[in-house]
């Protein structure tokens, strides 16, 4: 499975089997986490065989069951931290899908268990990602149309349409999809695309936009445009 196929196959999964991650899978995940931490200036951490974070009232409210492994999404406080967490975290989510795993972004329905993670000075945890072998592969949810979230038309490039379609398959908080993509023409022989977050009382729009931008890049091809 490649990343484009992973975008279509990925659905949020909240119930997991009692099946440990294999050694090979863990090595691939940890190598990718180390790489993305360097590139994204983050402090993501894979926690394994630890069920306490997803036990109790919050987890029940979120309908989580059997979560034993998760990724702590942390980094130094900054205006763009949530954007980077969304973007690089989704890279891990899609990698996990190619490895036969299932995932779910979690903003609230978890507990921080002391001693399971490390935070450096000035760092904060913004989300968790549950990861493991799901009881199911998840289900599709209703999504917006490409016209609702972009200025796609007969005159915009086909890669732009493909990018927006992939962005609409990105996970967002309570499926809110508060983002938009605008094809902004050509400047210095480069196509320009503007990505914007919308307003939401729920929040998480910066993180959602980072996730959606990663999907857009995969389908549209980073070589075809620049973010403006």
C-alpha positions as CSV (number, residue, x, y, z in Angstrom):
1,X,0.0,0.0,0.0
2,X,1.3,3.4,-0.9
3,X,0.4,6.7,0.8
4,X,-2.3,7.6,-1.8
5,X,-3.9,4.2,-1.1
6,X,-3.5,4.7,2.6
7,X,-5.5,8.0,2.4
8,X,-8.4,6.1,1.0
9,X,-8.1,3.1,3.3
10,X,-7.6,5.0,6.6
11,X,-10.5,5.5,8.9
12,X,-10.5,6.4,12.6
13,X,-10.5,3.3,14.8
14,X,-11.3,3.4,18.5
15,X,-11.4,-0.3,19.5
16,X,-8.3,-2.5,19.3
17,X,-7.3,-6.1,19.6
18,X,-5.0,-7.4,22.3
19,X,-2.2,-7.9,19.7
20,X,1.2,-6.4,20.4
21,X,3.1,-4.4,17.7
22,X,5.7,-6.5,16.0
23,X,9.4,-5.8,16.4
24,X,9.7,-4.9,12.7
25,X,6.8,-2.5,12.8
26,X,8.1,-0.8,16.0
27,X,11.5,-0.3,14.4
28,X,10.0,1.4,11.3
29,X,7.7,3.6,13.4
30,X,10.5,4.7,15.8
31,X,12.9,5.5,12.9
32,X,10.2,7.6,11.2
33,X,9.3,9.4,14.5
34,X,13.0,10.2,15.0
35,X,13.2,11.6,11.5
36,X,10.0,13.7,11.7
37,X,11.0,15.0,15.2
38,X,14.2,16.4,13.6
39,X,12.5,17.8,10.5
40,X,9.4,19.1,12.3
41,X,11.2,20.2,15.5
42,X,8.8,18.1,17.6
43,X,9.0,15.6,20.5
44,X,6.6,12.8,19.4
45,X,7.0,9.6,21.4
46,X,5.7,6.1,20.8
47,X,4.4,4.5,24.0
48,X,3.7,0.8,24.0
49,X,1.9,-1.7,26.3
50,X,0.4,1.0,28.4
51,X,-3.4,0.9,28.9
52,X,-4.0,3.4,31.6
53,X,-4.1,6.5,29.3
54,X,-7.3,5.1,27.7
55,X,-9.1,3.8,30.8
56,X,-11.7,5.7,32.8
57,X,-14.5,8.2,32.1
58,X,-12.8,10.1,29.3
59,X,-12.0,7.0,27.3
60,X,-15.5,5.6,27.7
61,X,-16.9,9.0,26.6
62,X,-14.7,8.7,23.5
63,X,-15.8,5.1,23.0
64,X,-12.2,3.9,23.1
65,X,-11.5,0.2,24.0
66,X,-8.4,-1.9,24.1
67,X,-5.9,0.9,23.4
68,X,-2.5,-0.3,24.6
69,X,-0.2,1.8,22.3
70,X,-0.2,5.5,21.4
71,X,1.9,8.3,20.2
72,X,2.3,11.4,22.4
73,X,2.2,14.5,20.2
74,X,4.4,17.0,21.9
75,X,6.6,19.9,21.1
76,X,7.9,23.3,22.3
77,X,5.2,25.9,22.6
78,X,4.9,28.0,19.5
79,X,2.3,29.7,17.3
80,X,2.7,27.0,14.6
81,X,3.0,24.0,16.9
82,X,-0.5,22.6,16.2
83,X,0.1,23.0,12.4
84,X,3.3,21.0,12.6
85,X,1.8,18.4,14.9
86,X,-1.0,17.9,12.5
87,X,1.2,17.7,9.4
88,X,3.9,15.4,10.8
89,X,1.5,13.4,12.9
90,X,-0.5,12.5,9.8
91,X,2.7,11.3,8.2
92,X,2.9,8.8,11.0
93,X,-0.8,7.9,10.7
94,X,-0.5,7.1,7.0
95,X,2.7,5.2,7.5
96,X,0.9,3.1,10.1
97,X,-1.8,2.4,7.6
98,X,0.7,1.1,5.1
99,X,2.1,-1.2,7.9
100,X,-1.3,-2.8,8.5
101,X,-2.1,-0.7,11.6
102,X,-5.0,1.4,12.6
103,X,-5.0,4.8,14.3
104,X,-7.2,7.5,15.7
105,X,-6.3,11.2,16.5
106,X,-7.3,12.0,20.1
107,X,-7.7,15.5,21.4
108,X,-9.4,15.0,24.8
109,X,-10.3,11.4,25.6
110,X,-7.1,10.4,27.2
111,X,-5.2,10.7,30.5
112,X,-1.6,11.8,30.8
113,X,0.1,9.1,32.7
114,X,3.2,10.3,34.6
115,X,6.4,8.5,33.7
116,X,5.3,7.4,30.3
117,X,6.6,10.3,28.4
118,X,9.4,13.0,28.7
119,X,8.9,16.7,28.2
120,X,11.7,19.2,27.9
121,X,11.5,22.7,29.2
122,X,8.8,24.7,27.3
123,X,7.2,21.6,25.8
124,X,3.6,20.7,25.9
125,X,1.3,17.8,24.8
126,X,-1.3,18.7,22.3
127,X,-2.8,15.4,21.3
128,X,-2.4,11.6,21.3
129,X,-2.7,9.2,18.4
130,X,-4.0,5.7,19.4
131,X,-2.3,3.0,17.3
132,X,-2.6,-0.7,17.0
133,X,-4.5,-3.5,15.3
134,X,-8.1,-2.5,15.1
135,X,-11.1,-4.7,15.8
136,X,-12.4,-3.3,12.5
137,X,-11.0,-1.0,9.7
138,X,-13.3,1.8,10.7
139,X,-16.1,3.4,8.7
140,X,-16.5,6.2,6.3
141,X,-18.2,9.5,7.4
142,X,-20.1,12.1,5.4
143,X,-17.7,14.7,4.0
144,X,-18.1,18.1,2.3
145,X,-18.0,18.6,-1.4
146,X,-14.9,19.9,-3.1
147,X,-16.9,23.0,-4.0
148,X,-17.6,23.8,-0.4
149,X,-13.9,23.9,0.6
150,X,-12.2,25.2,-2.5
151,X,-12.4,27.3,-5.7
152,X,-12.0,24.3,-7.9
153,X,-13.3,24.9,-11.5
154,X,-12.8,23.8,-15.1
155,X,-9.9,26.3,-15.2
156,X,-8.0,25.0,-12.2
157,X,-5.4,22.2,-12.7
158,X,-6.4,18.6,-12.3
159,X,-3.8,18.1,-9.6
160,X,-5.5,20.8,-7.5
161,X,-8.8,18.9,-7.6
162,X,-7.0,15.7,-6.7
163,X,-5.4,17.5,-3.7
164,X,-8.7,18.8,-2.4
165,X,-10.3,15.4,-2.7
166,X,-7.5,13.9,-0.6
167,X,-7.8,16.7,1.9
168,X,-11.5,15.9,2.4
169,X,-10.5,12.4,3.5
170,X,-8.2,13.8,6.2
171,X,-9.4,13.2,9.8
172,X,-10.6,16.4,11.6
173,X,-11.9,17.1,15.1
174,X,-15.6,15.7,15.2
175,X,-15.4,15.7,11.4
176,X,-15.7,19.4,11.3
177,X,-13.6,20.0,8.1
178,X,-13.1,23.7,8.9
179,X,-10.5,24.3,6.2
180,X,-10.3,25.6,2.6
181,X,-7.9,25.5,-0.3
182,X,-7.7,28.3,-3.0
183,X,-5.9,28.0,-6.3
184,X,-4.2,31.4,-6.5
185,X,-2.7,31.4,-10.0
186,X,1.0,31.4,-11.1
187,X,3.9,33.5,-9.8
188,X,7.4,33.1,-11.1
189,X,6.4,30.1,-13.1
190,X,5.1,28.3,-10.0
191,X,1.4,27.5,-9.2
192,X,0.3,28.9,-5.9
193,X,-2.2,27.4,-3.4
194,X,-3.5,29.1,-0.3
195,X,-4.7,26.9,2.6
196,X,-6.8,28.5,5.3
197,X,-8.4,27.3,8.6
198,X,-12.0,28.2,9.4
199,X,-13.5,29.2,12.7
200,X,-14.7,26.5,15.2
201,X,-15.9,26.7,18.8
202,X,-14.5,23.2,19.1
203,X,-11.0,24.3,18.3
204,X,-8.2,22.1,16.7
205,X,-8.5,24.0,13.4
206,X,-4.7,24.6,13.2
207,X,-4.0,20.9,13.7
208,X,-6.8,19.9,11.3
209,X,-5.3,22.2,8.6
210,X,-1.9,20.6,9.1
211,X,-3.4,17.2,8.6
212,X,-5.3,18.3,5.5
213,X,-2.3,20.0,4.0
214,X,-0.3,16.7,4.2
215,X,-3.1,14.9,2.4
216,X,-3.2,17.6,-0.2
217,X,0.5,17.4,-0.9
218,X,0.5,13.7,-1.4
219,X,-2.3,13.7,-4.0
220,X,-1.4,17.0,-5.7
221,X,2.3,16.5,-5.8
222,X,4.6,18.9,-4.0
223,X,6.5,19.6,-7.2
224,X,3.4,21.1,-8.8
225,X,2.9,24.1,-6.5
226,X,4.0,26.2,-3.6
227,X,2.1,27.2,-0.5
228,X,1.3,30.9,-0.6
